[in-house]
Amino acid sequence: MFFHVLAHIMKEIIGEVEGIEILLPANFREGLAAVILVLGLVSSFLSFKKQWKAHALKIAGILLLLGLCLFANNTWSYLAGIFIIATAVTRTEYLQNLAAIIRGNKDYFDYKKEFVSNKEVFDHKLQDIIEFKHEEPEKKDTEPVTAKPMSESLTPLQLVLIAEDFAFKEIERRYNKPIQRHIRIISPDKELEFDGLLELKNKSIICASKIIPHASFPLEPLYQSVQHILHQTAEYKKLLPRNKKLHVSYVIVSTFNNGAKEKLLRKLDANVNSVTSEMFKVEFLLYSFEELGLPLLDSIKS
């Protein structure tokens, strides 16, 4: 009697299920994808444990992506999945090289760009401050300037970084395009560093800055800095296509007396030789702190 009842119940269940589309894998690929997705979900739940969080999330992301790619069964999905998964298991440099090969980008292997670390930027700016501060000025070659920030809580380094950012924004407003701050250009045989690089359709603009937040303003370190930037720019030009124009915008921010800007501009222009000016255009942009919206306290003439 019991078996007759059980058989009747099974027939009723089977009869109801026959009218419903059962979601079963159609082939091995879909079955594998389903298993991988389940494992990905399990791994995502394991990530709630603090000690497993980092690795479990990474594994979950890889498994879920792999499962979706298998379900999609599309060539582009597989290619995208390879690159995305590769970012988790290999260095970005290798992926960039692979992408350049696929795109046929020969210029990529001539040079690469990367951002200079914050620590390196701070070190360079501090070195500039020290260089100008401890340089003994000569009367005939000194611009009498003094600069104090509007807030005494600002350190000289903070003032330098803020003033540089404000000055670069002036250049950005002119071209209506953002400047890439603190860029390193790496080629097989050299490394070049610039405070800023602005890429336009028909030309590149090298941006350099010299912010002087204290009284001593000897011109010799400034001349050396200008020559260094011009040399770096000439080296960078060798990496660019011949029809690509190059322009240098050298920014100087300090406190200037009446007529000091014009006098300094004449000296700087005379410091740029004719060979350099034929290779690329050089312009010097001189700003006071007040012009950039940084009013100073107790500006004192030295």
NUMIFI-144076 format. One record per residue (C-alpha): residue in three letters; x, y, z. Coordinates in steps of 0.001 Angstrom, whole numbers, padded with zeros to 6 digits, always signed. Layout:
<sites>
ALAXYZ ...
</sites>
This chain:
<sites>
MET+000000+000000+000000 PHE+002820+002377+000910 PHE+004612+001849-002387 HIS+001437+002517-004327 VAL+000998+005879-002573 LEU+004671+006817-003134 ALA+004413+005943-006829 HIS+001302+008081-007140 ILE+003031+011061-005500 MET+006068+010732-007796 LYS+003846+010667-010866 GLU+002125+013851-009709 ILE+005477+015607-009128 ILE+006908+014521-012470 GLY+003771+015631-014230 GLU+004057+019129-012756 VAL+007812+019448-013521 GLU+007392+018468-017167 GLY+005653+021811-017835 ILE+008508+023823-016350 GLU+011805+024608-018148 ILE+014507+023088-015993 LEU+017691+025229-015866 LEU+020310+022579-016480 PRO+023656+023049-018268 ALA+023324+022350-021966 ASN+026954+021248-022282 PHE+030208+020830-020402 ARG+031198+024515-020832 GLU+028041+025777-019163 GLY+028359+023177-016423 LEU+031948+024258-015737 ALA+030877+027914-015737 ALA+028152+027179-013188 VAL+030586+025367-010900 ILE+033086+028227-011149 LEU+030391+030802-010327 VAL+029356+028807-007269 LEU+032978+028631-006121 GLY+033275+032390-006697 LEU+030239+033023-004495 VAL+031665+030751-001789 SER+034956+032646-001938 SER+033132+035981-001667 PHE+031439+034766+001527 LEU+034812+033674+002899 SER+036064+037252+002411 PHE+033930+038307+005386 LYS+036625+036794+007573 LYS+039213+039471+008159 GLN+042264+037213+007867 TRP+041118+035869+004493 LYS+039639+039072+003075 ALA+042361+040185+000635 HIS+043029+036805-000975 ALA+039403+035644-000894 LEU+038164+038793-002676 LYS+040812+038446-005360 ILE+039969+034766-005928 ALA+036237+035531-005923 GLY+036680+038242-008542 ILE+038723+035954-010780 LEU+036281+033044-010481 LEU+033173+035168-011081 LEU+034764+036831-014102 LEU+035881+033471-015498 GLY+032414+031992-015038 LEU+030725+034910-016789 CYS+033192+034707-019681 LEU+032442+031001-020127 PHE+028704+031675-020123 ALA+029129+034515-022648 ASN+031259+032298-024907 ASN+032472+035315-026883 THR+035977+035964-028223 TRP+036066+039559-026962 SER+034869+038414-023549 TYR+037727+035936-023363 LEU+040295+038574-024390 ALA+038970+041091-021870 GLY+038931+038400-019197 ILE+042567+037499-019881 PHE+043712+041098-019407 ILE+041561+041706-016327 ILE+042651+038495-014630 ALA+046269+039161-015583 THR+046234+042427-013639 ALA+045789+040395-010479 VAL+048635+037958-011106 THR+051338+039836-013038 ARG+053068+043205-013202 THR+051367+046051-015023 GLU+054475+046673-017130 TYR+054093+043325-018905 LEU+050446+044043-019655 GLN+051339+047444-021106 ASN+053914+045834-023372 LEU+051413+043197-024480 ALA+048754+045834-025192 ALA+051248+047856-027226 ILE+052136+044778-029295 ILE+048471+044009-029994 ARG+047793+047633-031021 GLY+050950+047760-033126 ASN+052114+050857-031215 LYS+055816+051107-032063 ASP+056193+054506-030363 TYR+055338+052927-027008 PHE+058660+051100-026948 ASP+060593+054308-027690 TYR+059569+055777-024347 LYS+057077+055327-021519 LYS+055583+057771-019039 GLU+055097+057397-015329 PHE+054324+059726-012451 VAL+057088+060768-010081 SER+056330+059645-006519 ASN+055216+062208-003936 LYS+058357+061596-001895 GLU+060582+062382-004872 VAL+058598+065545-005617 PHE+058920+066708-002005 ASP+062654+065966-002008 HIS+063199+067926-005223 LYS+061236+070930-003983 LEU+063026+070928-000626 GLN+066349+070789-002436 ASP+065335+073853-004461 ILE+064379+075748-001304 ILE+067676+074876+000381 GLU+069686+075726-002732 PHE+068253+079210-003002 LYS+068159+079870+000729 HIS+071799+079029+001412 GLU+073255+080474-001764 GLU+075144+083669-000914 PRO+073779+086306-003294 GLU+075985+088700-005160 LYS+074720+092253-005324 LYS+074995+092488-009088 ASP+073223+089193-009654 THR+070467+089214-007068 GLU+066801+090043-007254 PRO+065754+091655-003929 VAL+062737+089617-002907 THR+061128+088323+000250 ALA+058093+086080+000530 LYS+056067+085089+003561 PRO+052920+082983+003257 MET+049543+084467+004182 SER+049255+081847+006932 GLU+052188+081395+009277 SER+051160+077739+009659 LEU+052224+077058+006069 THR+055713+075646+005687 PRO+057929+076795+002776 LEU+057368+073405+001098 GLN+053583+073760+001327 LEU+053788+077278-000092 VAL+055956+076034-002982 LEU+053545+073226-003871 ILE+050465+075459-003669 ALA+052080+078226-005724 GLU+053196+075737-008389 ASP+049679+074314-008629 PHE+048147+077797-008951 ALA+050693+078804-011613 PHE+050046+075647-013628 LYS+046315+076340-013452 GLU+047013+079636-015203 ILE+048592+077670-018062 GLU+045699+075194-018060 ARG+043197+078022-018411 ARG+045111+079294-021412 TYR+044931+075974-023273 ASN+041747+074646-021631 LYS+043441+071335-020946 PRO+044918+069766-017770 ILE+048644+069459-017181 GLN+050049+066067-016235 ARG+051922+066895-013035 HIS+055406+065564-012275 ILE+056021+063192-015155 ARG+058958+060870-015780 ILE+059782+059865-019368 ILE+061611+056541-019603 SER+063412+055432-022756 PRO+065891+052565-023187 ASP+068888+054850-022624 LYS+067640+057797-020520 GLU+065176+059063-017940 LEU+063728+062582-018114 GLU+061688+064341-015437 PHE+059413+067357-015876 ASP+057282+069310-013417 GLY+054452+069168-015930 LEU+053569+067998-019433 LEU+050647+069239-021479 GLU+049848+067273-024636 LEU+048009+069054-027439 LYS+047081+067782-030876 ASN+049975+069392-032705 LYS+052471+070135-029928 SER+053669+069207-026463 ILE+054290+071782-023747 ILE+056961+071151-021129 CYS+056128+072960-017884 ALA+058814+073789-015334 SER+058556+075816-012163 LYS+060817+077605-009754 ILE+059088+078899-006623 ILE+061222+081118-004371 PRO+059600+081606-000955 HIS+062369+083609+000706 ALA+064597+086637+000212 SER+067700+085217-001448 PHE+067296+085222-005196 PRO+070662+084450-006797 LEU+070414+084031-010539 GLU+073134+081403-010969 PRO+071022+078471-009667 LEU+068162+079760-011791 TYR+070346+079813-014909 GLN+071490+076256-014174 SER+067889+075115-013731 VAL+066856+076705-017039 GLN+069754+075073-018883 HIS+068906+071709-017319 ILE+065288+071949-018484 LEU+066350+072986-021966 HIS+068726+070018-022162 GLN+066000+067646-020946 THR+063564+069092-023475 ALA+066079+068650-026307 GLU+066462+064994-025324 TYR+062703+064556-025197 LYS+062359+066063-028671 LYS+064497+063228-030043 LEU+061822+060775-028894 LEU+058941+062586-030597 PRO+057832+062445-034231 ARG+059534+065085-036370 ASN+056313+066957-037043 LYS+055512+067257-033331 LYS+056228+070768-032060 LEU+057667+071375-028624 HIS+057188+074347-026329 VAL+058678+075168-022916 SER+056808+077216-020312 TYR+059148+078041-017435 VAL+057295+079510-014449 ILE+058954+081622-011763 VAL+056949+082690-008714 SER+058270+085075-006089 THR+057884+088635-004813 PHE+059080+091110-007418 ASN+059894+094782-006987 ASN+058813+097313-009572 GLY+060592+096612-012830 ALA+062185+093419-011488 LYS+060171+091207-013840 GLU+061292+093014-016989 LYS+064911+092992-015837 LEU+064817+089283-015041 LEU+063090+088428-018321 ARG+065845+090142-020308 LYS+068512+088168-018464 LEU+066679+084879-018918 ASP+066039+085453-022620 ALA+069734+086201-023092 ASN+070522+082904-021353 VAL+068676+080919-024056 ASN+070942+080371-027040 SER+069825+080644-030635 VAL+070253+076903-031320 THR+067776+076053-028593 SER+065239+078631-029772 GLU+065320+077085-033249 MET+064514+073630-031835 PHE+061581+074730-029683 LYS+059919+077845-028325 VAL+060781+078945-024783 GLU+058673+081342-022721 PHE+059211+082573-019175 LEU+056129+083255-017060 LEU+056782+085384-013984 TYR+054137+085663-011281 SER+054061+087229-007865 PHE+052355+085345-005071 GLU+049668+088022-004958 GLU+048886+087544-008655 LEU+048210+083876-007987 GLY+045863+084658-005118 LEU+048425+084046-002375 PRO+048687+087310-000428 LEU+051778+087422+001747 LEU+052464+088742+005224 ASP+055083+091418+005814 SER+056711+091408+002397 ILE+060129+092914+003113 LYS+062577+094339+000675 SER+066040+092930+001262 
</sites>
